[in-house]
């Protein structure tokens, strides 16, 4: 079972492929990807909604995202949880480049916040 991990104000599950290239002898020739090897798995955004930008996410919505991920982490990608007041959260696969500031690295389960358009 994947365990939730906290990073930079977002909660995500460590899971899937995680590559740790730094710190190993002879890794100077290793090319670290800056984009995912395939598109992350998601679902259709519900009609009348759009993805929120980071600047639009309040501390209250961030807390709601934590709760959604904790409660729905094993739900299928594309699951939408309606939060009320024109907000929703969608469970989907996220990806962060190995060695980057955002963790967990690689593919993992996350939540994206949506707002009514």
C-alpha positions, 0 to 999 in steps of 0.5 A: 500500500502506498503511503502519503508523503508531504511536499511543498504544500501538496500531499501525494502518494509515493508509488510507481517508478522512482529513479534516484540517479544522484549519489551513485558512482559513475552517474555522470553519464546518466541522462535524467529525464525532464519530462515523463516517458509517457503522459500521466494517467488522468481522467476527463475534466468535468464539463464546466470545470477547469484546473486551478492554478497554484495562485488560486489554491487557498489554504482551505482548498489545500487542506481539502486536497489532503483529505481527498487524497487520504480518503480516495488514494486507492480510487481509480484515476479520474475519480472526481470528488465534488467539494462544494462552492464550485470546487472539485478534486480529481485523483490522477497520476502525477510525475516529477523529474528525478532530482527536481525540487518537487517530490516524490520523484517519478510517477505517483498518485496525486490530486488536482484541484478544479474550479467551475469555469 
